[in-house]
């Protein structure tokens, strides 16, 4: 664990989110140096504490790193008042409840800006804070479906597939974080905070490239295309004797270098494959040709050729492969964080990389809900041990 020299050092964040979208936004801000206080319900805390695969539920160790935990019952007046007092001196608030929930608790933007005009309020929800669907329940998978992602993922002869991670939630969280950073910059000039409205389906829509205008301009409905992008060739995972290998040889000059590596320089000038459009029109044919070549080699043999000819290519990694790769280690892409049962746990290190104010994991995830009640509520609100004990006995914290 290191001292706080991050770009957001001194920025106070109060995170009210649960599960993925809100907490991932808090993770990003915390990695960049913000002081993140996570509010959890007394008792079980955030359900993320028990999510994940395997005997040891270590997803929590990633998404709750760089945070301190305070337990507050936001469904009672005293808990709401304590939250308001914390927010009175905060810079950023994060929440991902169903729209209207925090208003019922007296924690909506109008009420909070009355006591802290500089507060930036990041709100993540399925459909946004306005519009006819705003009050509907929404999860990341629903956002992926309505944002257009699910329709194009998978094989064309099968139902829509999903990515094996919660991409809709993390995209909404990332846009929420971007909005918070933009709002901090705007506040430096105006002195005022504002609301950042990040909807799950809109976050997914942002990364759908030309799917929407392709329909508007050409009445073209993008279809599921398996492991390829239609018209982008060759760019695929190809079979080897001992596994699979990704090759991206779709640019004209890169394709020429791939052809040299294959011992088939003639293909680069063949009218069937010489241009981007021609290769896209014969995508399956070209993939079959390359696959016939790659399956005669091991991954190691193929990688030597790709490096020698400067062809973008890479192994298809699992977590095991990442932990063993020397480049990941040399770049510091893997961090090791203390763990009370395992001793330590390895996880992805913070991104992005800043040269002068680096992101870092400065504290491990809190082990129990309310672990930092005395530290935070005592430090910021002046509550002594007796007051904290009374609040705990009555289920407020």
C-alpha positions in Angstrom: 0.0 0.0 0.0 1.3 3.5 -0.8 0.7 7.1 0.2 -1.8 9.2 -1.6 -0.1 11.0 -4.5 -3.0 10.3 -7.0 -4.4 12.9 -9.3 -7.6 13.2 -7.2 -5.9 13.5 -3.8 -8.0 15.7 -1.6 -11.3 14.9 -3.4 -13.9 13.5 -1.1 -16.4 11.0 -2.5 -19.4 9.5 -0.8 -20.5 6.3 -2.6 -24.1 5.1 -2.0 -24.1 2.6 -4.8 -24.5 -1.2 -4.5 -23.5 -4.1 -6.8 -21.6 -3.0 -9.8 -22.3 0.3 -11.6 -22.0 2.7 -8.6 -19.2 0.8 -6.9 -17.1 0.5 -10.1 -17.4 4.3 -10.5 -16.1 4.6 -6.9 -13.3 2.2 -7.7 -12.1 4.3 -10.6 -12.2 7.5 -8.6 -10.5 5.8 -5.6 -7.8 4.4 -7.8 -7.0 7.9 -9.0 -6.5 9.1 -5.4 -10.0 10.3 -4.2 -10.9 9.6 -0.6 -13.9 7.3 -1.1 -16.3 6.5 1.7 -18.6 3.7 0.8 -22.0 3.8 2.6 -23.4 0.3 3.3 -26.5 -0.9 5.0 -25.8 -2.1 8.5 -25.5 -5.9 8.8 -24.9 -7.7 5.5 -23.6 -4.6 3.6 -23.2 -4.5 -0.1 -24.3 -7.8 -1.8 -21.1 -7.6 -3.8 -19.3 -8.9 -0.7 -20.7 -12.4 -1.6 -20.6 -12.2 -5.4 -18.1 -14.0 -7.7 -16.9 -17.5 -8.4 -14.8 -20.0 -6.4 -14.5 -20.7 -2.7 -13.0 -17.2 -2.0 -15.3 -14.4 -3.2 -12.6 -12.0 -4.3 -14.5 -9.7 -6.7 -15.2 -7.5 -3.6 -11.5 -7.1 -3.2 -11.3 -5.4 -6.6 -14.4 -3.3 -6.6 -14.1 -2.1 -3.0 -10.4 -1.3 -3.0 -9.3 2.2 -2.0 -12.5 2.7 0.0 -13.5 3.1 3.7 -16.8 1.6 4.8 -19.4 3.4 6.9 -22.7 1.7 7.7 -25.8 3.8 7.6 -29.5 2.9 7.5 -30.8 5.3 4.9 -34.4 4.2 5.5 -34.5 6.0 8.9 -34.4 9.7 9.5 -31.2 9.6 11.6 -29.3 7.7 9.0 -30.5 10.2 6.3 -29.3 13.1 8.5 -25.9 11.6 9.0 -25.7 11.1 5.2 -26.5 14.8 4.7 -23.8 15.9 7.2 -21.2 13.8 5.3 -22.4 15.2 2.0 -22.2 18.7 3.2 -18.4 18.6 2.9 -18.1 16.2 0.0 -17.1 16.8 -3.6 -18.8 13.9 -5.3 -21.7 11.7 -4.5 -22.3 8.4 -6.3 -25.6 6.6 -6.4 -27.2 3.9 -8.5 -30.6 3.4 -6.9 -33.9 3.4 -8.9 -34.7 7.0 -9.9 -36.7 8.7 -7.2 -35.3 6.7 -4.3 -32.8 9.2 -2.9 -35.5 11.9 -3.3 -37.7 9.9 -0.9 -34.8 9.9 1.6 -34.3 13.7 1.4 -31.0 13.2 -0.5 -32.1 14.4 -4.0 -30.1 17.0 -5.9 -32.3 20.0 -4.9 -32.0 19.2 -1.2 -28.3 18.4 -1.3 -27.3 21.5 -3.4 -29.1 23.6 -0.9 -26.6 22.5 1.7 -23.6 22.0 -0.6 -23.8 23.9 -3.9 -20.4 22.5 -5.0 -21.5 18.9 -4.8 -21.3 16.8 -7.9 -23.9 14.1 -8.0 -23.3 11.1 -10.2 -26.5 9.1 -10.8 -26.5 5.8 -12.6 -29.6 3.9 -13.6 -31.1 1.6 -16.2 -32.8 4.3 -18.3 -31.7 7.6 -16.9 -33.4 10.1 -14.6 -36.0 11.3 -17.2 -38.1 9.8 -19.9 -41.0 7.3 -20.0 -38.8 4.4 -18.9 -37.0 6.2 -16.1 -38.9 4.5 -13.3 -38.4 1.0 -14.6 -35.9 -1.4 -12.9 -32.8 -1.9 -15.0 -29.7 -4.1 -14.8 -26.6 -4.1 -17.0 -27.8 -6.9 -19.1 -31.0 -5.0 -20.0 -28.9 -2.0 -20.9 -26.8 -4.2 -23.1 -30.0 -5.5 -24.9 -31.6 -2.1 -25.4 -28.4 -0.4 -26.2 -27.9 -2.8 -29.2 -25.0 -4.9 -27.8 -26.8 -8.2 -27.4 -28.3 -8.2 -30.9 -24.9 -8.4 -32.5 -23.0 -10.7 -30.1 -22.9 -14.4 -30.9 -23.3 -16.7 -33.8 -25.9 -15.9 -36.4 -27.7 -19.2 -36.0 -28.1 -18.9 -32.3 -29.8 -16.6 -29.8 -27.8 -13.5 -28.7 -24.8 -14.2 -26.5 -23.3 -12.0 -23.7 -19.8 -11.0 -22.8 -18.6 -12.9 -19.8 -18.3 -9.8 -17.7 -20.8 -7.1 -16.7 -19.9 -4.7 -19.5 -23.1 -2.6 -19.4 -22.6 -1.8 -15.7 -18.9 -0.9 -16.1 -19.5 1.2 -19.2 -22.1 3.2 -17.3 -19.8 3.6 -14.4 -16.9 4.7 -16.6 -19.1 7.3 -18.3 -20.2 8.4 -14.8 -16.6 8.8 -13.8 -15.8 10.8 -16.9 -18.8 13.0 -16.2 -17.6 13.5 -12.6 -14.1 14.6 -13.8 -15.6 17.0 -16.4 -17.9 18.4 -13.7 -14.9 18.9 -11.4 -13.2 20.9 -14.1 -16.3 23.0 -14.8 -16.7 23.6 -11.0 -13.2 25.2 -10.9 -14.6 28.0 -13.1 -18.2 28.2 -11.9 -17.9 27.2 -8.3 -21.0 25.0 -8.7 -21.6 21.3 -8.7 -24.0 19.6 -11.1 -25.8 16.3 -11.8 -24.2 13.6 -13.9 -26.9 11.3 -15.4 -25.4 8.0 -16.7 -27.9 5.5 -18.1 -26.9 1.9 -18.7 -28.5 1.6 -22.1 -27.0 5.0 -23.3 -23.5 4.0 -22.1 -23.8 0.8 -24.2 -25.2 2.9 -27.1 -22.1 5.1 -27.0 -19.8 2.2 -28.0 -22.0 0.8 -30.8 -19.9 2.5 -33.4 -21.9 2.9 -36.7 -24.8 0.5 -35.9 -27.4 3.3 -35.5 -26.4 5.5 -38.5 -26.0 2.4 -40.7 -29.7 1.7 -40.3 -30.6 5.4 -40.7 -28.6 5.8 -43.9 -28.8 2.4 -45.4 -31.7 0.5 -43.7 -29.0 -1.9 -42.7 -29.6 -4.0 -39.5 -26.3 -5.4 -38.2 -26.5 -9.1 -37.6 -24.6 -11.5 -35.3 -21.4 -12.5 -36.9 -19.7 -14.8 -34.5 -16.0 -14.1 -33.9 -15.5 -11.6 -36.7 -16.4 -8.0 -37.6 -18.2 -8.1 -41.0 -16.0 -6.7 -43.7 -12.8 -6.5 -41.5 -10.5 -9.2 -42.7 -8.4 -11.0 -41.8 -9.0 -10.4 -38.1 -9.9 -13.5 -36.1 -8.8 -16.2 -33.7 -7.1 -19.0 -35.7 -6.5 -22.7 -34.7 -3.0 -24.0 -33.9 -1.7 -27.4 -33.0 -1.9 -26.6 -29.3 -4.6 -23.9 -29.0 -5.7 -20.7 -30.6 -4.0 -17.4 -31.7 -5.4 -14.0 -32.5 -4.2 -12.3 -35.7 -5.2 -8.8 -36.9 -3.9 -8.5 -40.4 -6.7 -6.3 -42.0 -4.7 -3.2 -43.0 -3.2 -3.3 -46.5 0.5 -3.0 -45.4 -0.1 -5.4 -42.5 -1.8 -7.9 -44.7 1.2 -7.8 -47.0 3.5 -8.6 -44.1 1.2 -11.5 -43.0 1.4 -12.9 -46.6 5.2 -12.8 -46.4 5.1 -14.7 -43.1 2.8 -17.3 -44.7 5.3 -17.7 -47.6 2.5 -16.4 -49.9 3.6 -12.9 -50.9 1.5 -13.3 -54.0 -1.7 -13.0 -52.0 -1.1 -9.3 -51.2 -1.3 -8.4 -54.9 -4.0 -10.9 -55.8 -7.1 -8.9 -56.8 -9.3 -11.1 -54.6 -7.4 -9.9 -51.5 -5.4 -6.8 -52.4 -7.7 -4.2 -50.9 -9.7 -3.8 -47.7 -13.0 -4.0 -49.6 -11.9 -7.1 -51.5 -10.8 -8.9 -48.4 -14.0 -8.0 -46.6 -16.0 -9.5 -49.5 -14.2 -12.8 -49.2 -13.8 -12.8 -45.4 -14.7 -16.5 -44.8 -12.6 -17.7 -47.8 -9.6 -15.7 -46.5 -10.1 -16.9 -42.9 -10.2 -20.5 -44.1 -7.0 -20.0 -46.1 -5.2 -18.6 -43.0 -6.6 -21.3 -40.7 -5.3 -24.0 -43.0 -1.8 -22.5 -42.5 -1.9 -21.7 -38.8 -3.1 -25.2 -37.8 0.2 -26.7 -39.1 2.1 -24.8 -36.3 2.2 -24.5 -32.6 1.4 -21.2 -30.9 5.1 -20.6 -30.2 6.1 -21.1 -33.8 3.3 -18.8 -35.1 4.2 -16.1 -32.6 7.9 -16.1 -33.7 6.7 -15.5 -37.3 4.2 -12.7 -36.3 6.8 -10.9 -34.3 9.4 -11.2 -37.0 7.1 -9.7 -39.6 5.5 -7.1 -37.3 2.0 -8.5 -37.6 -0.4 -7.5 -34.8 -1.1 -10.8 -33.0 -1.5 -12.2 -29.5 -2.3 -15.3 -27.4 -5.8 -15.8 -26.1 -5.3 -15.4 -22.4 -7.0 -16.6 -19.3 -6.3 -15.3 -15.8 -3.7 -18.0 -15.4 -1.9 -16.8 -18.5 -1.9 -13.2 -17.4 -0.3 -14.0 -14.1 2.5 -15.9 -15.8 3.3 -13.3 -18.6 6.5 -11.3 -18.0 5.1 -8.3 -19.9 2.2 -8.0 -17.5 4.7 -8.1 -14.6 7.1 -5.6 -16.2 4.4 -3.1 -16.8 2.9 -3.5 -13.3 -0.4 -4.5 -14.8 -1.0 -6.9 -11.9 -1.2 -5.7 -8.4 -1.0 -7.7 -5.2 -3.2 -6.7 -2.3 -3.3 -7.9 1.3 -6.1 -10.4 2.1 -7.0 -11.6 5.6 -7.5 -15.3 4.6 -5.3 -15.7 1.5 -2.5 -13.5 2.7 -2.7 -11.6 -0.5 -4.7 -11.6 -3.8 -3.5 -10.6 -7.2 -5.8 -8.4 -9.4 -5.7 -5.9 -12.2 -3.8 -2.7 -11.4 -5.4 0.7 -11.8 -5.8 2.4 -15.1 -5.1 4.8 -16.8 -1.4 5.4 -16.2 -0.4 9.0 -15.2 3.3 9.8 -15.2 3.3 12.4 -12.3 0.3 11.5 -10.2 0.0 7.8 -10.6 -3.1 5.8 -9.7 -2.5 3.1 -7.1 -4.2 0.7 -4.7 -3.6 2.5 -1.4 -5.8 0.4 0.9 -7.5 -3.0 0.6 -11.2 -3.5 0.5 -12.9 -3.1 3.9 -13.6 -6.5 5.5 -16.8 -5.7 7.3 -19.6 -3.2 6.8 -19.0 -0.1 8.9 -15.4 -1.0 9.5 -14.5 2.8 9.4 -17.5 4.1 11.3 -15.4 5.5 14.2 -12.7 6.8 11.9 -15.0 8.6 9.4 -17.9 9.6 11.6 -15.6 10.6 14.4 -13.3 12.6 12.1 -15.9 14.3 10.0 -18.9 14.6 12.3 -17.3 14.7 15.7 -19.2 11.6 17.0 -17.6 10.1 20.1 -17.5 6.5 21.1 -20.6 6.7 23.2 -22.6 8.4 20.4 -21.5 5.7 17.9 -22.4 3.0 20.3 -25.9 4.4 20.8 -26.4 4.7 17.0 -25.2 1.1 16.5 -27.5 -0.2 19.2 -30.5 1.4 17.5 -29.6 0.1 14.1 -28.8 3.5 12.6 -25.2 2.5 11.8 
